[in-house]
Amino acid sequence: MAKCAICDKSQSSGNKLSITRSHISKRSPRTWKPNLRSVKADIDGQVKRIYVCAKCLRNGKVKRA
């Protein structure tokens, strides 16, 4: 399972809810996956390819090579 190298964000799970007749009648499992990007980053003076979530990339937590 892929995971963000910076914030350790990974897949989470829960229920998909089906709304019928104004109340929840059926539940089925589903997963939410993080928006991961493969990025060449400068880590400890070396250029490495890591998986980073889009939020960490947008917030500048990763220095791109």
Rosetta blueprint (number, residue, H / E / L):
1 M L
2 A L
3 K L
4 C L
5 A L
6 I L
7 C L
8 D L
9 K L
10 S L
11 Q L
12 S E
13 S E
14 G E
15 N E
16 K E
17 L E
18 S E
19 I E
20 T E
21 R L
22 S L
23 H E
24 I E
25 S E
26 K E
27 R E
28 S E
29 P E
30 R E
31 T E
32 W E
33 K L
34 P L
35 N L
36 L E
37 R E
38 S E
39 V E
40 K E
41 A E
42 D E
43 I E
44 D L
45 G L
46 Q E
47 V E
48 K E
49 R E
50 I E
51 Y E
52 V E
53 C E
54 A H
55 K H
56 C H
57 L H
58 R H
59 N L
60 G L
61 K L
62 V L
63 K L
64 R E
65 A L
